[in-house]
C-alpha cells in the first residue's frame, strides 16, 4: 500500500486498492474465465493510474521542480521567507550524507585514502560553484557565512589598496550603497574607527532602490580603493546595475569592485565575467544549500589578506579544516541552480505575481503598495515587499506568525521604517506596515492562495480597528 501526505491527512492511492480488491475477488468467481477477467482488469488499472495522475497534476498547480520537501511544517505554517533562508533541498541533503554518516570522514588535508575522498568532494563542489559563476575553481574560497565572505573581501581590498597608494599621507577611501547588508556597513564603521580607512561614501538609491552608476563615478576620489555594491537587495529585491558599475571601476587601476550576491545567486543569472567584479559573495543557504557555509569569488591575481590564520587550507586564504559535508552540499545546490535556474526563476515569478495580484484584487484600493522596482526585470523574481497603509507591521506579524512565515520590512517604532525603506523615501504610512514576502522553488499555488487569504483577513481586521 502506498501513502502520501496531502493537506493534513493520509490518502491511500485508491487505484491500488481497486486493483487489489478485484484481484483478490477473482477466485470467488469460478464461472468467470480468469483470462478474460485479467485482460479487462489491466487496461482498467492503467486508466485508473492515468486518471489519478491527471487529477494530481491539475489539483494544485504545484511545483514539480526536483524532489518535494517534507510536508510536516508546511501543513501548519506557510513558508514565505526564502530571503531569510531557503529550506535545504532534498537532493542537497542527500549529497551531504556520505560525508556525515558514510565512509567519507577523513580530513581533506590528509594524504591517505580517507582524506583523498574528502578532498575530492571538496574540489567537486568548488568546480560546481565555479561553473555556476563562470569562474575558475582556483577563484573560489570557501568560508562559513556571507558575513565572513564580505569581511574577507573588505580586508583584502583595503589592504591591497593601502599598499598601492603612492601618497602615504592618505588613507583608503571606500564607496558603498545606502542599502548594503549590515555586515558591510558595520565592518566599514569599525575600519574607520581603527583608522584603516579615511572615509566611506554611501551613494543613495532612487525610489525603486536602485543605485545610479553616475553617482558612483562622481564619488570616486584619487584614494578610492574599493567600491562595494550588493547585487540584489534582500528586502525589496532591487537588482543593481552591477555590470555598468564594474565597467566604470575597471577604468581606474587601483579601484577594486566587490558585490554581495548572497540574495541573487540561484535566483537570477550571476556570471562574474559579465558583471565585471573582482570579488563576489555567495551564501549557500539562500538557494537550497545548508547554513554555515559560503564562498568568496576572488579573481585570480588579487592577493588575499586572510582574516583567519593558521594552516594552508583554501590556498592559505582561509585557515581551518574545511567542513566537507556542508561544502559538498553547497556544490550540489550550485549544480541544481545551474541546471534548473531558468525554470525555477519562472516558477518563483509566477507564484509571486499571483500573490501580488491576489492582494491588490482583494484589499481596498489605495491600501496596498509594492516597494521596489516597478518592472519585473529589475526585481528578484521571488521577492514581494508590500506595504499596507495605516497598518503597524509588528501587530500584523504577531497575527501572521503562526500561519504565514514571512519577514517585516520595518519596525513599528520611531520613524517606523527600515534603513532600506528610508533610503528609498518610502511613504511612512506604507513603510510602517511593510511585509517582505519571499517565495522559492517549493512554493505552490495552493500555498500562495491560502497565504494571500490569511494576509488579507488580518489586514482587514487591522484596518477596521
Secondary structure, DSSP 4 states (H G I P E B T S, - for coil): --EEEETTEEEE-HHHHHHHHHHHHGGG-TTS-HHHHHHHHHHHHHHHHHHHHHHHHHHH----SSSPPP-TGGGTSEE-BTTT-PPPPHHHHHHHHHHHTSS--S-TT--SHHHHHHHHHHHHHHHHHHHHHT--GGGEEEES-HHHHHHHHHHHHHHHHHHH-S-TTS-EEEEEETT--HHHHHHHHHHHHHTSEEEEEEE---TTS---HHHHHHH--TTEEEEE--SB-TTT-BBP-HHHHHHHHTTSTT-EEEEE-TTTBTTB---HHHHT-SEEEEEGGGTTS-TT-EEEEE-TTPPP--SS-SS-HHHHTS-S---HHHHHHHHHHHHHHHHHHHHHHHHHHHHHHHHHHHHHHHS-TTSEEEES-SSGGGB-TTEEEEEETT--HHHHHHHHTTTEE-EESS-SSTT---HHHHHTT--HHHHTTEEEEE--TT--HHHHHHHHHHHHHHHHHHHH-
